[in-house]
Amino acid sequence: MNQCINLAFVLLLGLLTVSHAATTGTHEKLKPDNLSVGCEAPNAHAGEAPNAHAGEAPATNTPEGVAIETAGPGTLDIELTFMGDISVNEDTMAHVTARVPGTVVEIRKTLGDTVKKGEILAVIASRELADAKAEYLAARERSDLAQSRFDREDHLYRQKLSSESVYLDAKQAHADARITLRSTHQKLHALGLTSNDLARLPTLPDDQLTSLEIVAPLDGTIIEKHLTIGEVLKEESDEHANFVIADLRTVWANLRVFPTDLARVRAGQPVLISTGDDLPAIHTTIGYVGPLVLEDTRTALARIVVTNTGGMFRPGLFITGKVTIGTVAAAVCVPSAAVQTIANKPIVFIQDAHGLEPRSVTLGAADATRVEITAGLQPGERFVTRGAFELKAKTITAGMDSHAGHGH
C-alpha cells in the first residue's frame, strides 16, 4: 500500500506541465487527467489543444461547500510578533489594610468574592481606636461648653455687664476647644471613619467604640486575603495588605519589545492579542510604550488595556501580540486558507471552463490572514476561497485511485 501511495505522488508530480504565463497566458497545472472536481467527466477534453478553451466563461456549477472569488489587489499588514503576559490593571486595584492595630473579630468576605464599594470586609477591635473616639467625644463636649460660655460672655460684654478680660478668656477657651475638636475629628478620618460614622458616635453603646469596619474602597474581586480570626494586627508592621481587591473588568496585556524593534513600535498601533488556547483573539491598540529597557530581560514594555469580557483573560496567562506597523500593496492577494500544498508545492484551485483545477503558484509576502501571489494567478481569475482543503483531499485521492492495482 505504501508503494502505491508513493507511486501515486510520483505520477501526480509527473503530470505537472509548466507553461510560460508571461507569454502565452497558460499556467502550471497539477490536476490529473482523470479528475473531475466540478462537472466535467474524466478525459472529457483529451486531445484538445492547450488553449482550446481560451476566452470561455468559467464553469458556474460550484460544488457544495466551495466558495469562489475573483482574484485582485489587496493590502497586507506588516506585523511584528512579541511575547508577553496578562497582569492585573493596577489602576483599578486597591490594597486594603486596617489603619490601627487591633484584633480581628469578624471576617465577612474571603478570597474570590466579588464586592461593592463600601461593603464591609472584616471587623477589628482596637483599643487605640476606642481611645481616639473617646478623645473626640470629650473634645466635642468641651467645644459645646466653650461655645455656651462664649455666647454668654459675648452677650454680657456687649451689654457692658462684663469686663473685657473675662470676655477674651471665654473667646480664647472657645477657640482652643474648636481646635482640639477639629484635631480629633481629623484623626478619626485618618483612621478610616466617615462623617456619617462620626455623626453616629454619640449614640453608640460603649462596646462598639472599639470596633473598626474594614470596607472595600472600590468594586472588584478579592484576589488576595491575609487575615484570620483572632489575628493581632500591628500598626504598619504587616508584610502584606489585609485584602487586595482588583476590578478585573479590564486587565493589562504586557508585551516585551526588544531594543531592535523599539523604533517601529509606538502607542496607537493596532495589535492582535491571543493566548494560543481556545480563547478568541482580540483586536485592540497599544496604549503605552515604556521609555526604559529593563536590565533583567533587556526588553521594553508595551502595554495594552484589554477589556476582559467574561473574565477570559486571567492574570498570569502567557500571550502573543502581533503589532501592525504598516501595510504593503499586493497585485494579487488571497486568503491564507485558499492556498494548499500538494507535493510540497503551493497551489490554489482555479475555476475555468473545465471546472476547478489545482494550479501551482508562487507566494510572496503574508500576514495573519492573507498571502500575496506573485505568479500563477492573474487579476480577474476566479479561485476557491473556501473548501480548498477538501478539494486537495479529492485531488490526492483521485491520483491514488487512478493507479490502484498497478503493482511494481
N, C-alpha and C positions, 0 to 999 in steps of 0.2 A: 504493500500500500504506500509506504514512504517513497519507494522508487517511482510509483505512478504520480505522486504529488510533485516530486522533484521534476519529473519529466514534463508535467503539465506546465509548471512555471517556466521551464526552458523553452517549451514550444510557444508559450504566451509571449515570452521575450522575442522569439523569432518572428512573431507576427508584426513587430513594430516596424513601421515604414516611415522614414523621415523625408519630408519634402522641404522645399525652400519656401518658407512662409513669406519672405520678403519679396519674392519674385513671382510666385505662382498663386499665392493665397491659400494653398493647401497646407495641412498640418500633420504632425506625427500622430498616428492612431495606435491605440492599444486594444481595440476591440477585435475579438476573434471573428472569423468569417461566419461562424455558425451561431453567433449570439444575437438574439433579438431582445433588446431591453424595452423598446417601445412597441410598435405594432407590426414591424416588418417580419417576414418569415426568414428563416435561416437560408443563406445563399440566394436571397431574392435578387441581389444585384451582382451576382457572379458574372464576370466577363465584361462589365461595364468599364468605360474609361474613367480615370481618376476624377475628372471634373464633369462627369456626365450630369450631375445634379446641381452644378453651379447656378446660383440665382434662384433655385427653387425655394419656396417657403418652407420653414421648419415644420416638422410633424406637430400636430396640435393635440394628439391623443396622449396625454401625460398619465403615467401610472399613478395609482393611488399612493398618497404619502409623499409624493415628489412635488417640489415647488421649483418653478423656473423663473429666472430673472434675466434682464438684458445687461450685458457687461458694459461698464462705463467708468468714468473717472471718479475719484474719491480722495479723501484725505486720511492719512494715518497719523495717529498720535505718537510723538516721540516720548518715550517713557523711561524713567529711572526707577529701579526697584530697590526698596530698603526694608530691612527687618526692624521689628520693634515689639512693643507690648502695650497692653491696656493697663491703665492705673486709675485710681480714684481722682476725680476732679477736686483738687484741693481748694478751689474757690467756693465749693459748696460742701465743705467738710468742717466739722467742729470737734474740738477736744473739750470734753466736759469734765470738770474737776470741782470738788467741793472746796469752797473758798475759806473754810475754817476747819480746824481739827475737830474730830469727834468720832463717835462710834456709829457704825451702820446698823440701823434698827429695822429697815424695811427696804426691799428691792422689788420694784413693780415691773421693770422691763428687763429683758435679757437679750442675749446675742441673737441677731437676725430679726428682731421685732421692728416693725415699721411704726414710727412715732410722728406726732404732730408737734409743731412749735408750741411750747408752754406745757406740754404733757409731763407729768411727774415721773421721773425715772427711779428715784430712790429717796429715802428719808434718813437723815442722820441726827443724832442727839449730840449737842455741843454745849459744853459749859461756857466756852468763850462767847458763843452766840447769845446765850442767856444773859451773860454779863453785859454785852453790848446792848441788848434790848432793854435791860433794866436801867442802864445809863440813859438811854433815850427817853424812857418813860419818866424818869426822875427829872431830866432836863426839860421835858415838856411841862411837868407840874411847876417847876421853878419859873419857867418862862411865863406861864399863866399868872402866877402870883406876882411876878415882877411887873407884868402888864397892868394888873389891877392896881398895884401900889402907885405906878407911874401915872395912871389915869387920875387917881385921887389927888396926888400931889400936884399934877398939872392944873387941875381944876382949882385947887386952893391957891396955888401960886398966881393964877390969873385973877383971882378974887382978892389978891394981896392979903391972904389969910395965912400964908406960909412963907418961910424965908427962902431965899434963892439957893442957899447951900443944901437945904433939905430936898428941894426940887431937883438940883443937879445930882445929888446922891441917888435919888429914885430913877433918874434918867440913865445914869451910869449902870445901875444894877439891872435895869431893863435891857440895856444893850449887851451886857455880859451874858445874861440869860439867853438872849436870842442867839448869840454867837455859839454858846455851848450846845443849844438845841440843834443849830444847823450842823455843827460838827458831828454830833451823834447820829443825826439823820443821814449825813453823807457816809458815815462809817457803815451803817446798816445797808445802804445802797451798794457799797463796795463789796459787801458780803453776799449780795445776791437778792436782797429783799426789794420788792417793788413798792411803789407808792401806795398801792392797794393793801399790801401786806402791812405797811406802817400805819395805815388808817385803821386797820382791824386790831392792832396790838393792844390797845387799852381794854378791849372786850374779851381777849383770850384768857382762858384759865392759865394758872401758873405752870402747869405741867407741859403746856405747849410752848412755853418760852424757849425751851432748849431745842426745839425741832427746826431743822432746816430741810426744805424740799429741794432736791436737785432736779431741775427741769430741762427739757430739750430746748435748745436755742433756735432750732430750725426743723423743718420737715425732713425726714430721711429714714435711713435704716441703720440700726446699731451694728457696726462692723467689728467693734472691739468692746470688751467689758472686763474690767479689772476691779471687781468689787464682790465681797461676800458678807453675809450676815454676821455681825459681831466684830467685823474688822475695825481696827482703830486707825483712823486716818490722821496723819501728822501733817502739820502745815508746811507746804512747799517741800516735802521730803519724799513724796512718792515718785517712783521712776516712770510710771505710766499714768495717763489720764484715766479717770474712773470709767468714762464711756467715750467712744469715738463714734460719731454719727456722720453719715455721708448721704447726700442726696444723689442716688445713682441713676437719676433720670438722664444725666449726662456724665460721660467719662472722658478721660484723656487718652488719645492714641499717640504714643511717643515713638517716633521713628529715629533711627540712628543714621546720621548722614556723615559719610566720610569726607575729609577735607577736600579731596579732589573733585567732589560734586557740589561743594557749598556755593560756588559761584553761579550754579544753574538752578538752585533751589531757593525759593522765596515765598513769603506769605501770599496767599490768594491763589496759588496754583491748584488746579484740580488734582485729586488723589483718590484712588480706589483702595479701600481698606478691606482686607479679607483675612480670615483666620485659618484657612486651609481645611476647615472641618465642614460640617453640613450647614453652617450658618451662612446666610446670604451676605454677599459683599455689598458695601455701601459706597456711594459716590459723595464726596464732600470736598472741602478745600482746606489747605494748610492755614492755620491761624497764627502761628508763631515759629520763627526760626531763631534759635539761641545764638548769642554773639560769642559764646565760648566753646572751645573744644575740650572735652573732658579728658583729664590725664589718664584715667584708668582704661577707657575704651578708645581714645583718640578719635572720637566722633563728636559731632554737634547734634543738638536736639531740634527736631522738627515736630511741633505739637499740633494736634487737631482735636477740637472739642467735638465729640461724637454724641449724637442723640441716641440714647440707649433704649430703643424701643423693646419692650418686653424683657428688659434686663439681660439680653442675649450676650452683650459684651461684658464679661466678668473681669474685674481687675485681676491681673496676673496672666491673662491669655497672651500667647505669642501671636503676632500679626505680621502680615506683609502689606506694604504700601507701595502702590505703583503711581508715581507722580508724573503727570503730564507736563513736560517742559516746553513743548512746541508741537507743531504739526508739519507734515510734508505731503505734497500733492503726488498722486499716482494716476497715470493714464488709465490703468485698469486696476480696479480694486474689488476684491470679492470677500465674502465672509470666510472665516477660517474653516468652518465646517464644510465648505464646498470643496476644499482641497483634500484629496485622499492620496494614498500611496499604494502603488502596485509595482512589484518587482523593484522596490527601493527607488521608484521614480514618482515624483508628484504628478497628479493628474486632476483634471476636472471633467465632468461629464457635460458634453455639448449636445444641444438639441439641433439636429439638422433634418433634411428631408427623409433620412433613413430612420430616424428615431433618436435615441440617446446613445452617444458614443463616448468612451473614455479617450481623452486626449492628453498627451504629455505637455506639461507647462514648465516654465522657469519662474521661480519665485524671487521676489525682491524683498523690500522692507515689510515689516509686520508689526502689529500692535496686539493688544489683548484679544481683539475680536475680528480683525480684518487682516488681509495679506495682499500685497501688490503682486500682479502677474506681469512680468517683463517680456515674456514670449510665450506663444501658444494659444493665446486668447485675445481676440481683437475687439475693440469697442463695437457694440451693436450686436454681437453674437449672443445667442441665448444659451444659458448654462444652468445647471442644477444647483440650487442653494440649500434645499432640504431633501434628505433622502439619499445623499451621495454615498453614505456608508453602506446602505442596503444594496445600492446598485453595484458597488465594489464587490460585495459578497457574491452577487449573482454573476458578475464577470469572472471571478476566480473559479466559482463552481462550474460555470459553463466550460471554461478552459480545461478543467479536470475531466468533466464528463465526456468531452469530445475525444479524449484519448484513452478512455477507460477500455480495458480489455487488451491493450497492446502491450504484451509482456516483452521484456528485453533481458 
